[in-house]
Amino acid sequence: GALIKNDLGTVYLEFVPRVKQGTLTIPENVDTIRNKAFYFTPFIEKVIISGGLSKIAEQAFYDCEALKEIEFINEGTAPLTIEDGAFYGTPVLQVIKFPARLASISVSSLNSIDSLKTVYVYDGGQYYGSTADGFLTNGAKDTLLYVPASWKGDLVIPVGVTTIGEGAFNECVNLKAITIPE
């Protein structure tokens, strides 16, 4: 139910039809999700991404208005790159589960998701990890990179975190207080 293009051995997800509903599973052979591939797909609620994907382009999920969850299957060996703004235009997205092979993501690509509650990275990631509260960290889990914008109330910095990355609390307008453990 989607337009997939094979261009000199690279397989692209080009376009997802507006009428697609429910859950969409991206096949193992897809390497890249193109810019605006999900443009104005108002009925997709969940996307499951197989282990073959290596890149999500800028604004790939633009205007995917019903999308609540993106789950990467924790398979594959190719490093995964997520371009800036990849999730822009996903107003109800609540959960993103990244594979351990996540190699590059711009924190600003998450900042535009006001509804995001949990960012999860499977254990074993060299470059990125996550906390029990659903915060994005570096692979060593000693640098806090991102706190979901929907966080409300008080926040306790997770034990082991020694550095807070630039912009980690961007868009956290309902954050009341931060406690740093000794």
N, C-alpha and C positions, 0 to 999 in steps of 0.2 A: 503494500500500500504506500510506497514512496518512490520518488525518482532517484535512481542510483546511477552514477556515471563512472565508467572505467576509462581513465585517461592515461595511457602509457603505463599501465600497471598500478596506478594509484586509484583507489575506489572512493568516490565522493558521494555523500548524501547531499543531494542538490535541493530537494523540495519534498515537503510533506503536505499532502492534500488537506485543505481546510475541513473536509468532512470527517477526517480520521478522528476516532473517539477512543476514550479509555486509556489503555496502555499500549505503547509502541516499543517494540524491541528492535534495536539496531543490530543488524547481522554482523557476525564475526569478520566478514571480509571488508567492511567499511573502514577506511583509514582516516577520513576527515569529514566533519560536519561543516558544510559551507556557511558563509554569511547568509543570514536570514532564511536558512533551510526550513525553520519552523514558523516563518512569518505568518501571522494571523491564523493560527490553528487553535481556535477557541474551545475545543472539546477534548484535547489530550490532557490527561491528569497525571500520567507517570511515563517516564522514559527509562528503559533499561538498556544500558550500553554494554555491548560485548567487549571482550578483551583485545580486539584487533585495532581499536581506535587509537590514533596517536595525536589528533589535533581537533580542537573545537574552535572554529573561527569567531571573530568579532561579531556580535549580535546574532549568533546562530539561533538562539531561542527567542528572538525579538517578537513581541506581541503574542506569546504563547500564554494566553490569559487564564487558563484553567490548570496549568501545570503546577502540581503540588510536590512532586518528588522526582529526583533524578538519581538513579542508582547505577553505578558502574560495577560490573562483575569484576571481582578481584582476580583477573587472569591477564595473560599477555606479558610481554617483556619490553615492548617498545615504550620509550618514555612518552608520557602524555603531557601535551602543552595545551593550555587554555588561554586564549587571547583575551585581551582587555575588553570588557563589555559583553562577553559571551552570553551572560544570563540577563542582560538588560531587557526589560519589558516582560518580566515574569512576576506579576503582582501578587500571586498567592503561593509562590514556591516556598516550601517550609523545610525540606530536607534535601541535602546533597550528600551522597556517599561516594567518595573518591577511591580509586584503587591505590595500592601502595606505590605503584609506578608513576604517580603524579610527579612531574618534574618541573613544571613551570605554571604558575597562575598569578595573575595580578590581583592583589587584594581588592583593588577598585572594581574588579568584575563582580565581586560579591556585594559591594557597598550599595548597589542600586536595588537590592532585594529587601524591602522593608519587612516582609513577612517571614524571612528566613529564621528558623529556630535552631537548626542543627547542621553543623558541618562535620562529617565523619570521614576519616582517612583510615583505611585498613592498616593494621599493624605491619611494621616492616618497611615503612617508607623511608627512603634515604633523604629526601628533601622536605617532606611534609608529614605531619602527624595531626592528631586531634586529642582533645581532652574529654573527660567523661561528661562535661557540660556542653559539648558540641562546639568548642572553639577550635580554630585552626592554629596550629603551631608549626615550627620547623621540625625536621625529622628527629632531632635530639629531644624535642619537647621542652626545650629550655627558653624558647622565644615565643611569646604570644603574638600571633600575626593578625588575628581577626576574631572579633566577638560579634555574633549575629546582631543585626540592627533591632530585632524584636526583643532583645534582652530588656527585662523590666526589673526595677528595684536595685537591690544591693548585689555586688559581685565580689567574690573572693578570688584573688589571683591563685591559680592552681599551684600546689607545692611543686617545686622543681623549676618553675619559671623564674628566670633571672633577668630577662630582658623583655621589654614591651616594644614591639615593632611600630614603626611610624604608621599612623592611621588605624591602629588596631581597634579603636573605639569609634571610628567614624560612623555617623548615622545612628549611634546609640542614644537617642534623644530621651529615652525613659530610664536611663541609668542614673541611680540616685547616689550611690557611694561605692568606692572601691577599697577593699581591704587587701593589704599586701602582707602575707605571712612572714614571720621572722625566720 
